[in-house]
Amino acid sequence: MSSNELLLATEYLEKEKKIPRAVLIDAIEAALITAYKKNYDSARNVRVELNMDQGTFKVIARKDVVEEVFDDRDEVDLSTALVKNPAYEIGDIYEEDVTPKDFGRVGAQAAKQAVMQRLRDAEREILFEEFIDKEEDILTGIIDRVDHRYVYVNLGRIEAVLSEAERSPNEKIYS
């Protein structure tokens, strides 16, 4: 996903689907971390810096500064850390940019799938919050279809399902 596509997609979802920007950013960051961890084994503790204005991101590895390295995915020796910043001490957290140059198609596809799932969940939650207060209220809708047990009513952004128990016994409904 290019930076321009990322910006356009988030703007669309924010405006059209009414998904808050913070939810979108969290979903994108989590998806990128998941895609990175799935495809690259170079660091276990990572975070993502997302620049929504430019549509760019960095994967940042977080490692403990130690005297002797036992696992280079989680630790960095003091001498290496001191080259980057002379203020590092044993026990500090060392951060470095580990964004792969070839994060590419596989990472983008995994990120896209994870983002889409998180967005579906967020949209479902927003609709639930919008309609939970309307339970047992009378609403106006358009009947979409009727089967032998249920009536499906379009309420705009959501479809309601009326069971036989929720309808008048003598009521005849046609779609």
MARVO-715869 format. One record per residue (C-alpha): x, y, z; residue in one letter. Coordinates in steps of 0.001 Angstrom, whole numbers, always signed. Example, Ala and Ser with C-alpha at 12.3 -4.5 7.8 and 13.67 -1.06 7.14 Angstrom:
<mimars>
{u +12300; v -4500; w +7800; type A}
{u +13670; v -1060; w +7140; type S}
</mimars>
This chain:
<mimars>
{u +0; v +0; w +0; type M}
{u +1596; v +3278; w -1064; type S}
{u +1654; v +6321; w +1186; type S}
{u -938; v +8055; w -988; type N}
{u -3267; v +5018; w -832; type E}
{u -2849; v +4896; w +2952; type L}
{u -3852; v +8547; w +3320; type L}
{u -6827; v +8225; w +968; type L}
{u -8058; v +5036; w +2651; type A}
{u -7915; v +6516; w +6151; type T}
{u -9648; v +9731; w +5048; type E}
{u -12398; v +7703; w +3361; type Y}
{u -12937; v +5441; w +6373; type L}
{u -12927; v +8384; w +8756; type E}
{u -15536; v +10341; w +6761; type K}
{u -17747; v +7694; w +5171; type E}
{u -17706; v +4956; w +7804; type K}
{u -17415; v +7381; w +10750; type K}
{u -14526; v +5438; w +12255; type I}
{u -12456; v +7639; w +14597; type P}
{u -8932; v +8497; w +13411; type R}
{u -7408; v +7058; w +16610; type A}
{u -9019; v +3665; w +15906; type V}
{u -7675; v +3733; w +12348; type L}
{u -4159; v +4599; w +13499; type I}
{u -4200; v +1853; w +16152; type D}
{u -5422; v -679; w +13576; type A}
{u -2744; v +269; w +11059; type I}
{u +45; v +187; w +13667; type E}
{u -1071; v -3193; w +15022; type A}
{u -1361; v -4599; w +11501; type A}
{u +2118; v -3434; w +10532; type L}
{u +3609; v -4920; w +13719; type I}
{u +1827; v -8223; w +13052; type T}
{u +3025; v -8301; w +9449; type A}
{u +6591; v -7489; w +10493; type Y}
{u +6706; v -10169; w +13202; type K}
{u +5208; v -12750; w +10852; type K}
{u +7674; v -12142; w +8022; type N}
{u +10880; v -11043; w +9772; type Y}
{u +12517; v -12651; w +12789; type D}
{u +15061; v -9931; w +13486; type S}
{u +13381; v -8393; w +16563; type A}
{u +10628; v -9437; w +18933; type R}
{u +9883; v -6147; w +20701; type N}
{u +8927; v -3632; w +18025; type V}
{u +6744; v -589; w +17687; type R}
{u +5622; v +1387; w +14660; type V}
{u +6008; v +5120; w +14137; type E}
{u +3233; v +6161; w +11797; type L}
{u +3292; v +9572; w +10095; type N}
{u -261; v +10075; w +8859; type M}
{u +540; v +13446; w +7264; type D}
{u +3062; v +11871; w +4901; type Q}
{u +1579; v +8361; w +4873; type G}
{u +4879; v +6798; w +5962; type T}
{u +5902; v +4463; w +8747; type F}
{u +8984; v +3075; w +10461; type K}
{u +9378; v -184; w +12340; type V}
{u +11424; v +476; w +15476; type I}
{u +13080; v -2400; w +17369; type A}
{u +13387; v -1971; w +21131; type R}
{u +16274; v -3811; w +22761; type K}
{u +17777; v -3908; w +26241; type D}
{u +21310; v -2552; w +26611; type V}
{u +23446; v -5290; w +28238; type V}
{u +27111; v -6135; w +28779; type E}
{u +26900; v -9533; w +27119; type E}
{u +24351; v -10348; w +24394; type V}
{u +22570; v -13705; w +24650; type F}
{u +19826; v -13009; w +22090; type D}
{u +20428; v -10290; w +19517; type D}
{u +16678; v -10025; w +18837; type R}
{u +16110; v -8613; w +22334; type D}
{u +19495; v -7255; w +23414; type E}
{u +22308; v -5017; w +22201; type V}
{u +25739; v -4688; w +23780; type D}
{u +26735; v -1450; w +25471; type L}
{u +29549; v -669; w +23008; type S}
{u +27151; v -767; w +20033; type T}
{u +24626; v +1420; w +21856; type A}
{u +27325; v +3938; w +22815; type L}
{u +28204; v +4436; w +19138; type V}
{u +24667; v +5685; w +18539; type K}
{u +24415; v +7721; w +21729; type N}
{u +27122; v +8120; w +24411; type P}
{u +24453; v +8514; w +27119; type A}
{u +23349; v +4855; w +27007; type Y}
{u +23861; v +2755; w +30153; type E}
{u +23260; v -885; w +31052; type I}
{u +19505; v -1462; w +31440; type G}
{u +18434; v +1306; w +29039; type D}
{u +16173; v +641; w +26069; type I}
{u +17965; v +946; w +22728; type Y}
{u +15810; v +1754; w +19716; type E}
{u +16770; v +1349; w +16080; type E}
{u +14956; v +1599; w +12768; type D}
{u +14556; v -1925; w +11370; type V}
{u +12068; v -1150; w +8606; type T}
{u +12844; v -3704; w +5894; type P}
{u +13459; v -2303; w +2431; type K}
{u +11479; v -5242; w +1032; type D}
{u +8557; v -5068; w +3475; type F}
{u +6666; v -4964; w +212; type G}
{u +3780; v -7017; w -1044; type R}
{u +3633; v -9781; w +1590; type V}
{u +3816; v -7354; w +4496; type G}
{u +1361; v -4986; w +2854; type A}
{u -1111; v -7804; w +2188; type Q}
{u -906; v -9073; w +5766; type A}
{u -1264; v -5524; w +7056; type A}
{u -4252; v -4905; w +4792; type K}
{u -6045; v -8041; w +6011; type Q}
{u -5419; v -7212; w +9661; type A}
{u -6509; v -3598; w +9146; type V}
{u -9694; v -4670; w +7377; type M}
{u -10585; v -7044; w +10232; type Q}
{u -9947; v -4382; w +12873; type R}
{u -11981; v -1876; w +10864; type L}
{u -14909; v -4301; w +10522; type R}
{u -14804; v -4774; w +14290; type D}
{u -14671; v -1007; w +14871; type A}
{u -17545; v -372; w +12465; type E}
{u -19627; v -3091; w +14136; type R}
{u -18933; v -1500; w +17540; type E}
{u -19910; v +1968; w +16274; type I}
{u -23194; v +636; w +14870; type L}
{u -23878; v -1240; w +18095; type F}
{u -23320; v +1929; w +20150; type E}
{u -25571; v +3894; w +17789; type E}
{u -28490; v +1459; w +18004; type F}
{u -28229; v +8; w +21542; type I}
{u -30180; v +2954; w +22970; type D}
{u -32963; v +2371; w +20429; type K}
{u -33786; v -1112; w +21677; type E}
{u -37563; v -1458; w +22172; type E}
{u -38163; v +1858; w +20334; type D}
{u -40345; v +2077; w +17247; type I}
{u -38222; v +2830; w +14183; type L}
{u -39083; v +3389; w +10541; type T}
{u -37456; v +1098; w +8026; type G}
{u -37845; v -583; w +4659; type I}
{u -38671; v -4287; w +4505; type I}
{u -35929; v -6029; w +2540; type D}
{u -37166; v -9599; w +2641; type R}
{u -39461; v -11957; w +4491; type V}
{u -39014; v -15643; w +5174; type D}
{u -41183; v -18064; w +7149; type H}
{u -39763; v -16997; w +10542; type R}
{u -38160; v -13565; w +10178; type Y}
{u -38667; v -10150; w +8631; type V}
{u -35487; v -8311; w +7599; type Y}
{u -35817; v -4527; w +7834; type V}
{u -33302; v -2018; w +6454; type N}
{u -32828; v +801; w +8996; type L}
{u -30234; v +2668; w +6963; type G}
{u -26790; v +1707; w +8192; type R}
{u -27919; v -1580; w +9730; type I}
{u -30387; v -4383; w +9097; type E}
{u -32855; v -5363; w +11822; type A}
{u -34305; v -8854; w +12151; type V}
{u -37823; v -9224; w +13535; type L}
{u -38811; v -12656; w +14778; type S}
{u -42394; v -13914; w +14985; type E}
{u -42455; v -13090; w +18702; type A}
{u -41679; v -9417; w +17977; type E}
{u -44587; v -8937; w +15543; type R}
{u -48350; v -8713; w +15989; type S}
{u -49919; v -12158; w +15556; type P}
{u -52454; v -10940; w +12953; type N}
{u -49970; v -8775; w +11037; type E}
{u -49352; v -9706; w +7395; type K}
{u -46014; v -8478; w +6074; type I}
{u -45032; v -8443; w +2415; type Y}
{u -41745; v -7413; w +902; type S}
</mimars>
